[in-house]
């Protein structure tokens, strides 16, 4: 019955003569309670002093040395670099990988001649990292995760048993490394063989097992699944209140609010698992980077400011975000988001404290925000294996240079006609000017190079004429660094039989055929259509809270909910998806 937060409210209730007060019970041990108290008291109207937060971070490092510095910094309100210095000063070792999963494995039967030096069999291995288990059994890590999920489901109580009674089933004989995935091999149910509700439940199980494997607490996995189901099935707006009403469990509204807005779990590992799962199951053709304006009715939501909305043609109150979506032949799904925080929010201590903005968040241009969003996705996937497509018509020329410099990745950007470039094409030597020319003037000078291209989109009946010119970025534009001297190709797309330039694109893919580039360019239109579906069906823009971490957690789980809805569709219920999930074990 110790109070973690709200002592002044309790005192006020006592002074009013109240006999009772509404509370939220916290379920956890002594250290969990301390973490919750520090997280709450570091962010209200009278936050903890620096010394108090440093002392709290030191105590959390002692009790949870495996937590990343960023997670401890989020709890205490410190900078991650400060937590890193405290860790070094206290002699606490650096955190290990967080993908630890329980592995209750019986002692293996030693093969003849393979006894341990002591003459016995290996000891039981209570827990181990996924990659370590995969290395020992010569399996893919995703196969180990799928096997563990199957083993957990197989231990549920069988019909007719008591709820706490464990199901006993004979284990098959172990024959080398192929003995582990026997549970996967015995599964014969395919998603395409199920109805819509059963397929949704099966896909939800797989996605939850994959994405929430890094959650160390059972209640966090439960809340994440409840929130996902609420995003999928709650009618109307997907607010926390409406989701809690759909779940219909006593006290769940406060628990879900705490899980989204005030909890300590980090959304980055979840996004990493989401990105890798999408890359494995959907086999996307490209990453589409899409700046999105999110209009808001009020001015209290995190990072809201007065901005110009191109779709409405006027200035509105809203948030500016950048999404990275994986695009396949038939659909797309978001895998990462970055919220652009306005300068007035960054420089206002009251707004920073109220929104729980991390110390390392600063003011960014739209180009910087776009580049950072793309870099995060590249870091999760291990490299630039797929091209990125970006609509940069609303970005300034200096901002467009940031994505070009961000990584040595293939990039296709839609540009405005007024973008200055310099010609670097031997066929246009007579048109070279001492200074840069606009993209429109360069295309007009290269009218003789127009060629018909077969339309790659069956839904588009119009033919197209394409003009390509080798160009470079104007010297002295933007900050110094890699990107200014990158060979680029300007592509102009016009309707067949018309002398009007419909689209202008700039790409680093200078050796790719024009038809393939036109096919990639069409991905932006399809992404806009799919983003409308994401907003309508899983409420990705329905978060109305003031918390910066809460916004990121909501859009991360909404992206996962869209993936569940997509994979449960009839045209996605195929053996290919099953094979991708089970790896080589089938």
Number of C-alpha atoms within 10 A of each C-alpha: 5 7 12 16 16 13 10 9 11 17 11 12 14 13 9 9 9 10 7 9 9 6 11 10 13 14 9 12 8 8 13 13 16 16 20 19 17 22 26 19 19 22 20 13 10 9 17 19 10 13 9 14 21 19 14 20 26 20 15 20 23 14 12 15 18 15 16 19 23 19 16 25 23 23 26 30 26 21 16 20 14 15 22 18 12 18 20 12 10 12 11 16 11 14 14 12 13 16 15 17 18 15 18 14 12 12 11 13 14 13 11 6 6 11 13 10 8 7 8 11 15 15 10 12 13 11 13 14 16 22 18 12 18 17 11 9 15 13 19 17 17 21 22 24 22 21 20 22 19 18 16 13 11 15 13 14 15 13 8 6 11 10 10 8 11 13 13 10 8 5 10 10 10 14 10 11 12 12 13 20 22 17 18 20 13 9 10 9 10 15 24 18 13 16 12 15 9 13 22 20 17 17 19 22 15 16 22 19 18 20 22 19 21 19 19 15 11 9 14 18 18 13 18 21 20 18 25 24 20 23 29 20 15 21 14 14 19 26 21 24 15 17 25 23 15 16 17 11 9 10 12 18 18 15 20 21 18 15 20 24 20 20 21 19 20 17 17 15 18 22 24 19 20 25 24 18 20 22 18 15 16 22 14 19 18 21 29 28 26 22 24 15 18 15 19 18 11 11 14 15 19 27 25 24 23 14 15 14 18 10 7 9 8 9 13 18 18 22 23 22 20 23 22 25 28 24 26 16 11 10 16 28 27 29 27 25 26 19 22 22 24 19 14 14 19 18 12 10 12 12 17 21 18 16 23 24 23 18 15 9 11 14 15 16 17 23 23 19 25 29 22 19 22 26 17 17 22 18 11 16 15 9 13 18 13 16 17 24 27 24 20 24 17 15 16 15 20 14 19 24 22 23 25 23 16 18 18 14 20 17 22 27 23 21 23 21 18 13 18 19 22 20 25 17 15 10 12 14 10 8 14 15 10 7 11 17 18 14 25 17 14 24 22 14 13 16 14 9 14 16 15 17 18 13 17 16 12 7 7 9 9 13 14 21 21 22 22 23 24 19 21 22 21 16 13 8 12 15 11 10 10 14 20 19 12 14 15 24 22 25 24 29 23 22 16 15 11 10 11 11 17 12 16 23 25 25 23 19 17 17 7 10 10 20 16 12 18 22 13 20 20 14 22 18 10 14 21 14 12 18 20 12 14 22 16 15 21 28 25 25 20 20 21 16 19 19 22 20 23 24 23 21 24 27 24 21 24 28 26 27 27 26 23 25 18 18 22 25 15 15 10 17 20 16 12 11 17 17 14 18 21 19 17 13 19 16
